[in-house]
Amino acid sequence: QVQLVESGGGLVQPGGSLKLSCAASGDTFSAYGMSWYRQAPGKERELVAGISSFRGITNYADSVKGRFTISRDNAKSMVYLQMNSLKPEDTAVYYCRARRGSAEYWGQGTQVTVSS
């Protein structure tokens, strides 16, 4: 079992930056692949970025490549999403996901609003 709590969301102007954090507890964090998803009202939840459980291999949605960076600190059981050059279309609730085999766990989400 894994419990996930996101933090770091808020209101930021276009072109600004935010760093989201996801704190995990309850199981061996290093064994889980971690991802960030986002969902805007009326839209499907989409994968933003992922990082693997072993080598820390990362992948990103095309829309955020070059702007967002996912990272993890296994010693602290934390995963992060550094978001730079934010755009209004990045506005969404951002969710942290942990996955191991068929098991999947989600955090409650944190709101990111990019607006002038």
C-alpha positions as CSV (number, residue, x, y, z in Angstrom):
1,Q,0.0,0.0,0.0
2,V,1.1,3.5,-0.8
3,Q,-0.3,6.8,0.4
4,L,0.5,9.9,-1.7
5,V,0.1,13.6,-0.9
6,E,0.8,16.3,-3.4
7,S,1.8,19.9,-2.6
8,G,3.2,22.9,-4.2
9,G,0.3,24.0,-6.4
10,G,-1.0,27.5,-6.7
11,L,-1.5,30.6,-8.9
12,V,1.3,31.7,-11.1
13,Q,1.6,34.1,-14.1
14,P,2.4,32.9,-17.6
15,G,6.1,32.3,-18.0
16,G,6.5,31.6,-14.3
17,S,7.6,28.4,-12.4
18,L,6.3,26.1,-9.8
19,K,7.6,22.9,-8.2
20,L,5.2,20.2,-7.2
21,S,6.1,17.6,-4.6
22,C,4.6,14.2,-3.9
23,A,5.3,12.6,-0.6
24,A,4.8,8.8,-0.4
25,S,4.5,6.5,2.6
26,G,3.4,3.0,3.4
27,D,5.6,0.8,1.1
28,T,9.0,0.6,-0.5
29,F,9.0,3.7,-2.6
30,S,11.9,2.8,-4.8
31,A,10.0,-0.2,-6.2
32,Y,7.3,2.0,-7.7
33,G,7.3,3.8,-11.0
34,M,6.0,7.3,-10.5
35,S,4.1,9.6,-12.7
36,W,2.4,13.0,-12.8
37,Y,-1.0,13.4,-14.5
38,R,-3.2,16.4,-14.9
39,Q,-6.8,17.0,-15.6
40,A,-8.6,20.2,-16.6
41,P,-12.4,20.7,-16.2
42,G,-14.2,18.9,-19.0
43,K,-11.0,17.2,-20.3
44,E,-9.5,13.7,-19.9
45,R,-6.8,13.1,-17.4
46,E,-3.5,13.0,-19.3
47,L,0.0,11.8,-18.5
48,V,2.4,14.6,-18.0
49,A,5.6,12.9,-17.0
50,G,6.9,9.6,-15.7
51,I,10.0,8.2,-14.0
52,S,10.9,4.5,-13.7
53,S,11.5,2.6,-10.5
54,F,15.0,1.3,-11.3
55,R,17.1,3.5,-13.5
56,G,15.0,6.6,-13.1
57,I,14.3,6.8,-16.8
58,T,12.0,9.7,-17.6
59,N,9.4,10.4,-20.2
60,Y,7.3,13.5,-21.0
61,A,4.2,14.5,-22.9
62,D,5.2,16.4,-26.0
63,S,3.4,19.5,-24.7
64,V,5.7,19.8,-21.7
65,K,9.1,18.6,-23.1
66,G,11.8,21.2,-22.4
67,R,9.7,22.9,-19.8
68,F,8.9,20.3,-17.1
69,T,11.3,18.0,-15.3
70,I,10.3,15.0,-13.2
71,S,12.7,13.7,-10.5
72,R,12.6,11.4,-7.5
73,D,14.5,11.1,-4.2
74,N,14.1,7.5,-3.1
75,A,15.8,8.2,0.2
76,K,13.1,10.7,1.0
77,S,10.2,8.8,-0.8
78,M,9.5,11.9,-2.8
79,V,8.8,12.7,-6.4
80,Y,8.9,16.2,-7.9
81,L,7.7,18.0,-10.9
82,Q,9.6,21.2,-11.8
83,M,7.5,23.3,-14.1
84,N,9.0,26.2,-16.0
85,S,7.8,28.6,-18.6
86,L,4.2,27.9,-17.6
87,K,1.4,28.5,-20.0
88,P,-2.4,29.0,-19.4
89,E,-3.0,25.7,-21.0
90,D,-1.0,24.1,-18.1
91,T,-3.9,25.0,-15.8
92,A,-5.2,21.8,-14.2
93,V,-5.3,19.6,-11.2
94,Y,-2.1,17.7,-11.0
95,Y,-2.1,14.2,-9.6
96,C,0.7,11.9,-8.4
97,R,0.5,8.2,-9.3
98,A,2.5,5.3,-8.0
99,R,2.5,2.0,-9.9
100,R,3.9,-1.4,-9.2
101,G,2.7,-4.3,-11.3
102,S,-1.0,-4.3,-11.3
103,A,-1.2,-2.1,-8.2
104,E,-1.9,1.6,-8.7
105,Y,-2.3,4.5,-6.2
106,W,-3.3,8.1,-6.6
107,G,-2.9,11.2,-4.6
108,Q,-5.7,13.7,-4.1
109,G,-4.3,16.3,-6.5
110,T,-3.1,19.9,-6.3
111,Q,-4.4,22.8,-8.3
112,V,-2.2,24.7,-10.6
113,T,-3.6,27.9,-12.2
114,V,-1.6,29.8,-14.8
115,S,-3.2,33.2,-15.3
116,S,-2.4,36.9,-15.5
